[in-house]
Structures are given as C-alpha cells and as structure tokens.
Amino acid sequence: MSQTAQVTVPATTANIGPGFDCLGAALTLYNHFKFTPAKNLSITITGNEASRLSTGPDNLVYTSFETLYNHLHKPTPPVHIDIDLHVPLSRGLGSSSTAIVGGLVGANLLAGSPLDINQLAVLATDLEGHPDNVVPALLGGCRLATYSDNTLTLCQIPWHEAIIPIVAIPDFELATTDARRVLPNSYSRADAIFNAAHLALLTQALASGNSEWLTTALCDRIHQPYRKTLIPNYDDIHTNALTAGAWGLVISGAGPTLLTLTSPVSADTVRQALGQPWTTAQIPHTVQQLAVDLNGTQSRLE
C-alpha cells in the first residue's frame, strides 16, 4: 500500500533589520501539505487565499517536488497534493519558502529520504535564491546562513525567551520583485560597516535579551530606508511601537508585514497600539503575537 507524506512548515520572518538575505527566524504560523501517490497530478488547496494559487504543474509546491526528483535523476511520480494555507501570501512571512520546503521534504519522504537536512537546505536555497527564509523554515529557530560557491554554512542564533515577536499584517501585498527594485545597486563603505556592526550586535542581543542592544541592533541602512516608502504609515507605526514599549520595529522579509520585538510586560500594550495608524487610514490588517518555532518542518509517512 502506498504511503502519504504529511509535511508542516512554519512561516518565517527574514532580515530582522540588518540581517539582509542571511538572517531569519521561524514563527508559530504554519502551512500544511499532504502528498499522496496517484495516477495523475492533481492539487487541492484550502485555507486563506486558496483561490489565488495555481492547481496546475506550475504550482510552486509541485515544481519544488519535481526539483528533488530531477536532482536524484529519477522520474517524478504522479502525486495528489493537498495544501492547507494559513501563512498569508506575498506579505513577507515566507509563504513561498513554505511551498519550496514543503515540496522538497514531501518528495524526499516519498523517495525514501535519500537526502539529509543539509542537502535539502542547499536545494531550497537554490530555489529561493537566498537562505534567510528557507533555512529557518526547514530547521526552526533563528538562523544565520552564508551561501557561496555552492557551500551553505548554517549557524543557529539563540533567541532569548523574553523577546516576544508581534507582527502587523496588512491586507495588501508587496511583491518581492517590487521590494528589490527600490534598492540601490551599490552602497557606501559607511553603510556596509554600519550593517556589519549592527548585525554582529543583533546576534548577541537576540541571545542575551539585552534591550539596549536590541534597540540599537535593529537599525539598518541596506533595505529598510528604501522599502519603507512602499508601506503606508510606516513611520507612524514605528513611532507607535516604540512609544508603547517595543524595542524596535522592522520590515518582515520584503514586507509589507511589520515585525516588532518587545518584552512580555509590554506585549499587550504594543499589540494594541501597533496597527492604529492603519486603522486610522482604513487599511484592513491583523496583529498577531507569535513565538519563535524551534522545531522547523515536521514530516511523517502515513
């Protein structure tokens, strides 16, 4: 009897200020995938925004599934894929990474698990183009990753239990291509040094929970000054977050979701204040207090 592969992949928040394209953390929000051997390819999608995704062979979950078999130099078996969506699309929470990781892990399971976790991480990074989302989605926790010359080096960054992530998710999208288009082609030496120093400090701040370090370390000169122009009311939301007691506010991934980090004592106040400028501007949104997922992708055969 054929077996079904069940895969659950967490959302992610990437960059986290100065960690552009190399730092990310898994969050307690999930997409679920089920892969069942079948006579022909078929895909069903449920959950939020399900109608917006393709159910054909260009679906990212399936193309990632197919990539693994191509990597193994094996024919891709026909499969039925069930997708249950809970991570908002094109909002900067790693929805595409859940599809890539889900497809690769599901295929690997049905193929008999020939690839280890590091090999899967390399394939996922190749598909995504950078590791900051796919690596924490796969492995969980907060992860720093470098990728050059086809070599992926991974480093787990401890996330102090007193650091509470809260996200404000607006009801509009920001395509990653648009978010990258506003970035300059080159940066000054001063900006490069600024970000290198702040990323180094951020790794220590996340591990220690040092609030003064966090407030300084979340600053960035590589992407946020440019991308914030694409997000209405960004400056007002930033001010609201800090006034309410947050340590800082950053763009999650390419945006438009905004991530704030705060203490357990201030979490309720920050959560209530965070989206007020969007409420005033009549921009629909949700605010969610989450946690860092430490387990990463969970999978099993049934």
N, C-alpha and C positions, 0 to 999 in steps of 0.2 A: 504494500500500500504506500502511495506517495505521501510525503510529509509536507506540511505547511510551515513556512518560516514566518515567525512573528517578530517584528522589529519596532522598538520605540526609541525615538530620537529627540533629545531636548533642543529647545530654542537656544540661541546664543546671543550675547552682546559682544561686539568686537570693537577694537581700537581702544576703548576705555580712556579717552583723552589722547595722550602722546603715543600710545602703542599702535600706531597706524599700520595695518596689514600684518601685524605679528602677535598681537595680544588679544585674547578673548576669554570669555567665561560662559559656561553652560548655565542655563536658568531652568527653573521648575515650571516649564510650559512645554508641551510635547505634541509631536505628530506621531501617528501610529500607522504602520504598514504591515500588510499581510501578503505573502507570496505563495500561491498555490499552483503547482504544475497543472497545465490544462492542454487542450488540443490546439487552441489558438490564443493569441494575445488578446486580453481584454482587461480593462481598467475601470473600476468604480471608485468614485470619490464622494465622501460625505464630509459634513462639517462646514465651518465658516468659509465663504467664498469658493465653495467647491465648483460652482458653475463656471468659474473663470479659468479653470485648468483643463488642459487637453486630456482626452481619454484615448489618444492615439499613440503611435510609436514615437512621437516627438516629446512625449511626457518625460520630464527630467528624471523621474524615478526610474522609468524604463530605460532611458538611454544610459543611466548610470549602471543599472542592472546588466545591460548589454556590454558596457565597457569592461566589466570584470571578466566576462566570458571571452571577450576579444583578447584581453590581457593573458588569459590562460590558453589562448589559441584553440578554443573549443566553440562549437556552435551554440548559440543562445537558445535554450529550450523555451517553448511556448509557455506562457505563465498568465495566471489571472492575478492582478494586483488590486488589493483593497487599500485605499488611502483614507485615513480619518484625520482631518485637519483641525488643529487648534492654534497653530502659530500663524499670526496674520501675514499676508503676502506683501512683499515689497515695502516692509515697514522698518527694516534694519534690525530684525530679530532672527536672521539666519534661516528663513524658510527654505531658500534654495539649498542651503547646506544640509538641512534635514532630508531633503529629497535625494541629494547626492549620497550622503552617508547611508540612508535607508536602502537605496537601490544597491549599493555595493555590498552592504552587510547581508541583505537578503539573498543576493546572488551567491555570495561566499558560503552562506549556510547550505543552500541547495546544492552547491558544487562539492560539498564535503569539507568545507573550511580549509582550503589549501593555503590561503594567505593569512599571515599573522596580523596583529593590530597595526604594527608599524608599516607593513606593506599596504594595508588598507588606507592608512593616513596619507601615504605618498600618492596613491591613486586619487584619493579625494582632493588633495591639494592640487594635483594636475588638472582635475576637472574644474575646480572652483577658481584657480588662478593664484590663490594665496591661502595661507593656513589658518588665519585668525578665527574663522568661524568653524571650519570643518574639524579641526583638531579638538577643540573643547566639546563639540557635538559628539564626536566619537569617543573621547576619553573621559569627559566630565571635568569638573573643577575649573580653575583658572589656568590657562596655558600660554606660555611664551614659545614661539616657534620661529626658527630660521630655515629658509629653504634656498639652497643654491647648489648648482652643479648636480642636480638630482639627488641631493642629500638633505634630508629633513631631520633637524635636531630639535628635540622637544624638551621643555623644562616646565615642570609644574610649579606654579606660584601659589603658596598657601594663601587662603582667603580667610581673614580673621572673622570669627563668628559674630563680632559686634558690628560688622559692616553690613547694613541692610540695603539691598538694591530695590529701587522703586522705579517703574517705567511709566511714562506717559505716552500712550499710543494714539495718535490722531487718526481720524477716518479719512486720510488721504495718503496717496503713495508718493514715494520718491525713488525713481529708478536709479539703480547703482550707476548706470552709464551717465545719467544726468549729474549725479553727485560727483563723479570723477571728472566730468567735463569742466567743472568750475575750478578745478585745482590747477595751480601753475605748473609749468614744465620744469622749473628749477627753483631752488631755494637758496637763500643766503647762508653763508657759513654760520652766522649768528643764530639763525633759525634751526639749523641742523644741530648745533651744540645745545641749544635750548631744549629741543625734544629729546636728545640723547640723555641729558641730565635729568629731565623730568620723568622719562621712562624708568631710568635706574631708581629714582626715588620712589616712583609708584610701586615697583615690585616690593620694596621694603615697607611702604605704607600699607599695602594690602595685607602683607604677612603680619605686621605688628598691630594694625588697627590705630596707628598714630594719627589723630585727627588733623593736627597741624601739617604733617607731611602730606596727607591726602589732599587737603585744600590747595596746597601748592602743586602737588604732583599731577593733578587732573588737568592742568593747563596745557595747551597745545598750540603750535603755530603751523602745523603741516596741513591739516584738513579742516578743522572746525571753524576758523575765521572765514573760510570761503563757503563752506557748506551751510553755515547758519543762515546765510542770506536766502536759502531756499526753503527755510522753515519759518512760517509766520509766527510772530510774537516770541521768537527765541529769547531775546534779551529780557523781556518781561518775565518769562518763565524761569530763566536763570536767576533773576533777582528774587523772585518769589521763593524759589527753592532755598537759596542762601538765607533769606530773611526768616524762613520757617525752621532753620536749623540744620539744613543739609550741608555736607562738607564740600560738595561740588556737584555740577551738572554737566553732562557730556552728551554728545550725539551717539546713539547706539548704532554701531555699524555705519552704513551710509545714510541713516536716517529714514524717515523723519521722527521715529521714536526717540524720545529723550530719556536718558538714564540718570538718576540721581543716587548718590550714596549717602547714607545717614546712619545715625545711631538708633538702637531700639527705643530710646527715650523720645527721640524726635520724630520717629517714623509716622505716627498718626498725624501729627501737625503737617509734616511735609507732604504726605499723601493727599491731605485735604486741600493744601494750597497749590499744589504743583500745576494742575490744569486750569486754574482760574482764568488766566489770560485767554485761553482757548474758549472757555465758557463765555466770557465777555464778547469775544469775537464770533460767537456762534459757530465754532468749529467742533463738530462731534469728536469725542475722544473717550478713552478709558484710561484709568490709572490703576495699576496693579502693584501690590507689594509682593515680591517674589523672593526666592532664595537661590543660592548657587547650588546647582545639581552636581553632586560629587561622583555619580555613578556613570554618567555618559550613556552611550547607546546600550540598550538592553535587548537581547535577542534570544530566541529559542526555537527549536523544532518541535512541532506537534504531530 
